[in-house]
């Protein structure tokens, strides 16, 4: 009897999963395996919010497999060691897994391939599991990746994506393969109070609701901070409880400006994956450096702490940072504003901000987190690296009546109109009654400092 192993990584779903589909096709029985990777934990990437969401995902995946006659095998340790151990116990020949893009994922894949081949086994790596288009499938002449989004989007849009696979009806797992128990979310400490639920079932319900009630208006409302009109599907994309290929197909089937705008955002995700796959060092090094001499972390410590805690004195920035701490998630417009404020108004190294985001974001992955931070800092793929977003003007534009600010900054609950975004303009007693900090730095002063630094270096 032929046995295959499918190693789940960032694809914790049964619907539209090419790795699982291939494993089922190549074996009479399949071992669905997930390994809590020591390498990820030792690197500090296993933050509480993602661990809690992962617990939901694993429990849901196990339940779905059991409904089909199978179960999930969970182990901890070095991924290569645990896969080889499982292969030996199951007497399996083939291992199927999704392609990764980070430097760590690429090294892990190479180690696993070598270890399996040394014992006569085979590793099969499947593209378009965590992305809609494989990172190396679209390349410009003379380069291994696109460095500018618009031409990438044009070529990406011309491709015919593969079809969407149905979830299997039956999964047969061999007897005698041991598994750890799945840690429930409630046993994870340090989780954000408002963290959303994880799992494929939750993701598919959210997708269905979004497609019916949110997609059509997405183009008009996706920047509306108070309206909260984004899909909130990013955590499910990060953990692979939803397929990006299926999302593209569903959006294109729906049609209309909202669907087009949503597909463009899915393309941005693929764009950063292909950048990181080609340039893994961009996870920690400037993609396009400007020889920035960022303020020393120790010297800027008070400003950094105020930014992290949401007390910079700029209401829309503080609202977004408090949303992050409470939900483990932040509106995309808020991410742009908070990142731009830290790097360009406070002139603090983007890596400090990216690190803080990864400590809290449930959807925090290396490709999108790091490359979006680099875009905001002007060290990444932005073709206008010196652009500076004014948080006051942005607040007035994307939160015109201040509802978003008042939701997350209750100190300003009674304020109306422009004062919500500029409380320092209040006078006398009226100003004293609002217990809210003064701005860390005047916007003109921060802008001048940034311009001097970029001009000098």
C-alpha positions in Angstrom: 0.0 0.0 0.0 1.4 3.4 -1.0 1.6 6.1 1.7 2.3 9.8 1.1 2.9 12.6 3.6 1.5 16.1 3.1 3.3 18.7 5.2 1.1 21.6 6.0 2.8 24.9 6.4 1.0 28.1 5.3 -1.9 26.2 3.8 -4.1 25.0 6.6 -7.1 24.1 4.6 -8.8 21.3 2.7 -10.4 23.4 -0.1 -8.2 24.2 -3.1 -5.0 22.7 -1.7 -2.8 21.3 -4.5 -0.3 19.8 -2.0 -3.1 17.7 -0.4 -4.6 16.9 -3.7 -1.3 15.5 -5.1 -0.7 13.5 -1.9 -4.1 11.9 -2.1 -3.5 11.1 -5.8 -0.1 9.5 -5.2 -1.0 7.3 -2.2 -3.6 5.0 -1.0 -3.2 6.5 2.5 -2.0 10.0 3.5 -0.4 11.3 6.7 -1.6 15.0 7.1 1.3 16.5 9.1 1.9 19.8 10.8 5.1 20.5 12.7 5.5 23.3 15.2 8.9 24.5 13.8 11.6 25.0 16.4 13.3 27.3 13.9 10.4 29.7 13.8 10.0 29.7 17.5 13.7 30.3 18.2 13.6 33.2 15.8 10.9 34.9 17.9 8.3 34.6 15.1 5.8 32.6 17.1 4.1 35.6 18.6 1.1 35.0 20.9 -1.6 36.3 18.5 -0.4 34.1 15.7 0.0 31.1 18.0 -3.6 31.6 19.2 -4.9 31.9 15.7 -2.9 28.9 14.6 -4.4 26.9 17.5 -7.8 27.6 16.0 -6.6 26.7 12.5 -5.2 23.3 13.6 -8.2 22.4 15.6 -10.5 23.2 12.7 -8.3 21.3 10.2 -8.2 18.3 12.5 -12.0 18.4 12.8 -12.5 18.6 9.0 -10.1 15.7 8.5 -12.0 13.6 11.0 -15.2 14.3 9.2 -13.6 12.7 6.2 -12.3 9.7 8.1 -8.8 11.1 8.8 -7.0 13.2 11.4 -4.2 15.7 11.7 -0.8 14.5 13.0 0.9 17.3 15.0 4.5 17.3 16.1 7.1 19.7 17.4 10.8 20.1 16.7 13.0 20.5 13.7 10.8 20.2 10.6 13.3 18.0 8.7 13.8 15.6 11.6 10.0 15.3 12.2 9.1 14.8 8.6 11.8 12.1 8.2 10.6 10.4 11.4 7.0 10.4 10.1 8.1 9.1 6.7 9.9 6.3 8.4 7.0 5.4 10.7 4.5 5.4 7.8 6.9 3.8 5.3 6.1 6.6 3.0 7.9 7.5 -0.2 6.5 10.9 -1.3 6.3 14.1 0.7 4.2 17.0 -0.6 4.3 20.5 0.6 3.7 24.1 -0.5 6.5 26.3 -1.8 7.8 29.0 0.6 9.5 32.2 -0.3 11.5 33.5 2.6 15.1 32.7 3.0 14.4 30.5 5.9 11.7 28.6 4.0 14.0 28.1 1.0 16.8 26.7 3.3 14.4 24.4 5.1 13.1 23.1 1.8 16.7 22.4 0.6 17.5 20.6 3.8 14.3 18.5 3.6 14.9 17.5 0.0 18.5 16.4 0.7 17.5 14.4 3.8 14.6 12.6 1.9 16.7 11.9 -1.2 19.4 10.4 1.0 16.9 7.7 2.0 15.4 7.2 -1.4 12.3 9.4 -0.8 11.0 12.3 -2.8 10.0 15.8 -2.0 7.3 17.4 -4.2 7.0 21.2 -3.8 3.8 22.8 -5.1 3.4 26.4 -6.4 0.2 28.5 -6.3 -0.7 27.2 -2.8 0.1 30.3 -0.8 0.1 32.7 -3.8 -2.2 33.1 -6.8 0.8 33.2 -9.2 4.1 31.5 -8.4 6.8 34.0 -7.5 9.0 33.2 -10.5 6.3 32.8 -13.1 6.2 36.4 -14.1 9.6 38.0 -14.7 10.7 41.0 -16.8 13.5 40.9 -19.4 16.9 40.9 -17.8 15.8 40.4 -14.2 14.5 37.6 -11.9 11.7 39.7 -10.5 9.6 42.9 -11.0 10.7 45.8 -8.8 7.8 48.0 -9.8 4.2 47.0 -9.1 2.3 48.4 -12.2 4.1 46.4 -14.9 3.9 43.3 -12.6 0.2 43.8 -12.2 -0.2 44.1 -16.0 1.6 40.8 -16.7 0.0 39.1 -13.6 -3.4 40.0 -14.9 -2.8 38.4 -18.3 -2.1 35.0 -16.8 -4.7 32.3 -16.7 -4.7 31.0 -13.1 -5.3 27.4 -12.4 -8.7 26.0 -11.6 -10.0 25.8 -8.0 -9.9 22.3 -6.5 -12.7 20.9 -4.3 -12.1 19.6 -0.8 -11.6 15.8 -0.7 -14.5 13.7 0.4 -12.3 11.0 2.1 -8.9 11.1 3.7 -7.5 7.7 4.8 -4.7 7.9 7.4 -2.5 4.9 8.3 -2.8 3.5 11.8 -0.1 3.8 14.4 1.2 7.3 13.6 1.5 9.2 16.9 0.5 12.8 17.4 0.6 15.5 20.0 -2.5 17.1 21.3 -3.5 20.4 19.7 -3.0 23.3 22.2 -6.3 25.2 22.5 -6.3 29.0 22.1 -7.3 29.5 25.7 -3.9 28.1 26.8 -1.9 30.8 24.9 -0.9 33.7 27.1 -0.5 37.3 26.0 -3.2 37.3 23.3 -4.9 40.5 22.2 -8.4 40.8 23.7 -10.1 41.4 20.4 -8.3 38.8 18.3 -10.6 37.2 15.7 -11.2 33.5 15.4 -9.1 31.4 13.1 -9.7 28.3 11.0 -10.9 27.3 7.5 -14.5 27.2 8.6 -14.4 30.7 10.0 -12.5 31.9 6.9 -15.0 30.5 4.5 -17.9 32.0 6.4 -16.2 35.4 6.5 -15.4 35.1 2.7 -19.0 34.3 1.9 -20.3 37.3 4.0 -17.7 39.6 2.4 -18.5 38.5 -1.1 -22.2 39.2 -0.6 -22.0 42.3 1.5 -18.7 44.0 1.1 -17.0 43.3 -2.2 -19.2 45.4 -4.5 -18.4 48.6 -2.5 -14.7 47.8 -1.9 -13.3 50.3 -4.4 -15.2 53.2 -2.8 -14.8 52.2 0.8 -11.6 50.3 1.4 -9.9 53.4 2.8 -12.8 54.4 5.1 -11.2 53.9 8.6 -14.4 54.1 10.6 -16.4 52.1 8.1 -14.1 49.1 8.5 -15.0 48.1 5.0 -11.9 45.9 4.2 -12.3 42.2 3.9 -10.3 41.3 7.0 -9.3 38.1 5.2 -5.5 38.8 5.6 -5.1 36.5 8.6 -6.7 33.7 6.6 -4.5 34.3 3.7 -1.4 34.3 6.0 -2.3 30.9 7.5 -3.7 29.6 4.3 -7.1 28.8 5.5 -8.3 30.5 2.4 -6.8 30.0 -1.1 -5.6 33.2 -2.9 -6.4 31.4 -6.2 -10.0 30.9 -5.1 -10.3 34.5 -3.9 -9.1 35.7 -7.4 -11.6 33.4 -9.1 -14.5 34.5 -6.8 -13.8 38.2 -7.2 -13.5 38.0 -11.0 -16.7 36.0 -11.2 -18.5 38.8 -9.2 -17.1 41.5 -11.4 -17.4 45.2 -11.0 -15.0 48.0 -9.7 -15.0 46.5 -6.1 -13.9 43.1 -7.4 -11.2 44.7 -9.6 -9.8 46.7 -6.7 -9.8 43.6 -4.4 -7.9 41.6 -7.1 -5.4 44.4 -7.3 -4.7 44.0 -3.6 -4.3 40.2 -4.0 -1.8 41.0 -6.7 0.1 43.3 -4.3 0.5 40.3 -2.0 1.9 38.2 -4.8 4.2 41.1 -5.9 5.9 41.2 -2.5 6.2 37.4 -2.4 8.0 37.5 -5.7 10.3 40.3 -4.5 11.2 38.4 -1.3 11.6 35.1 -3.1 14.2 36.7 -5.4 15.8 38.9 -2.7 15.4 37.1 0.7 17.9 39.5 2.3 15.2 42.3 1.9 13.6 40.8 5.1 16.3 42.7 7.1 18.2 44.9 4.7 17.2 47.9 2.6 15.9 46.9 -0.8 16.9 50.3 -2.1 19.1 52.0 0.4 19.5 55.8 0.8 22.3 55.5 3.4 19.9 56.6 6.1 21.4 57.3 9.4 18.3 56.5 11.4 18.1 58.0 14.9 19.7 55.6 17.4 17.1 53.3 19.1 18.3 54.4 22.6 18.1 58.1 21.8 14.6 57.7 20.2 13.4 55.3 22.9 10.7 57.6 24.4 9.3 58.4 20.9 9.3 54.7 20.0 7.5 53.8 23.2 4.9 56.6 22.7 4.3 55.3 19.1 3.9 51.7 20.3 1.4 52.7 23.0 -0.6 55.1 20.9 0.2 58.4 22.6 2.1 60.3 19.9 -0.3 63.3 20.1 -1.6 62.6 16.6 -5.1 61.1 17.0 -5.3 58.9 13.8 -1.9 57.5 14.4 -2.7 56.7 18.1 -6.1 55.2 17.1 -4.5 52.8 14.7 -1.8 51.7 17.1 -4.4 51.0 19.8 -6.5 49.0 17.4 -3.3 46.9 16.7 -2.8 46.2 20.4 -6.4 45.3 21.0 -7.2 43.3 17.9 -3.9 42.1 16.7 -4.9 43.6 13.4 -4.9 47.1 11.9 -6.8 48.8 9.0 -4.5 49.0 5.9 -4.7 52.8 5.8 -3.7 52.9 9.4 -0.7 50.7 8.6 0.5 53.2 6.0 0.0 56.1 8.4 1.7 54.6 11.4 4.6 53.3 9.5 5.1 56.5 7.6 4.9 58.5 10.8 7.6 56.3 12.6 10.0 56.3 9.7 9.7 59.7 8.2 8.2 62.0 10.9 10.1 60.5 13.8 13.0 59.2 11.5 13.2 55.8 13.2 14.6 52.7 11.5 11.8 50.8 9.7 13.1 47.5 11.2 12.1 48.7 14.7 8.5 49.3 13.5 8.4 46.0 11.5 9.5 44.1 14.6 6.8 45.6 16.7 4.2 44.8 14.1 5.3 41.2 14.0 5.0 41.0 17.7 1.2 41.8 17.4 -0.1 41.3 13.9 -2.0 38.1 13.5 -1.5 38.3 9.7 2.2 39.3 10.1 4.3 37.6 7.5 7.8 38.4 6.4 7.0 39.2 2.8 4.1 41.7 3.3 5.1 43.1 6.6 8.8 43.8 5.8 8.2 45.0 2.2 5.3 47.2 3.2 7.4 48.7 5.9 10.2 49.3 3.4 7.7 50.9 1.0 6.6 53.3 3.8 10.2 54.1 4.7 11.2 54.8 1.1 13.8 52.0 1.1 11.6 49.5 -0.8 9.7 49.4 -4.1 8.0 52.8 -3.8 8.9 54.9 -6.9 8.6 58.0 -4.8 10.8 57.2 -1.8 10.6 60.6 -0.2 6.8 60.9 -0.1 5.5 61.8 3.4 1.9 61.2 4.5 0.5 64.0 6.7 -1.5 62.2 9.5 -3.7 65.3 10.1 -4.7 65.6 6.4 -5.0 61.8 6.1 -7.2 61.7 9.2 -9.5 64.4 7.9 -9.7 62.6 4.5 -10.3 59.0 5.7 -12.0 59.7 9.0 -13.8 62.9 8.3 -16.2 62.9 11.2 -13.6 61.4 13.6 -15.6 58.2 14.4 -12.5 56.0 14.1 -10.4 58.2 16.3 -13.1 58.4 19.0 -13.6 54.7 18.9 -10.0 54.0 19.8 -9.0 57.2 21.6 -11.7 57.7 24.2 -9.9 60.7 25.7 -11.2 62.6 22.7 -14.8 61.2 22.8 -16.4 64.6 23.1 -14.6 66.3 20.3 -16.2 67.1 17.0 -15.1 68.4 13.6 -11.5 69.3 12.8 -10.5 69.4 16.5 -10.7 65.5 16.6 -7.6 65.5 14.4 -6.0 68.6 15.8 -6.8 68.7 19.5 -3.8 71.0 20.2 -5.8 73.8 18.6 -8.2 73.9 21.6 -7.7 76.8 24.0 -7.7 77.2 27.7 -10.1 75.3 29.8 -11.5 73.4 26.8 -8.0 72.1 26.1 -7.3 71.1 29.7 -10.4 68.9 30.0 -9.0 66.4 27.4 -6.3 64.2 28.9 -4.4 63.7 25.7 -0.7 64.2 25.0 0.9 67.0 23.1 2.4 66.0 19.7 5.8 64.4 20.0 7.1 66.6 17.3 5.6 69.3 15.0 5.0 67.9 11.5 7.0 70.7 9.9 10.0 69.9 12.2 9.8 66.1 11.5 9.5 66.8 7.7 12.5 69.1 7.8 14.6 66.6 9.7 13.7 63.8 7.2 14.5 66.0 4.2 17.9 67.1 5.7 18.8 63.4 6.4 17.9 62.2 2.9 19.6 65.2 1.3 22.8 64.7 3.3 23.0 60.9 2.6 
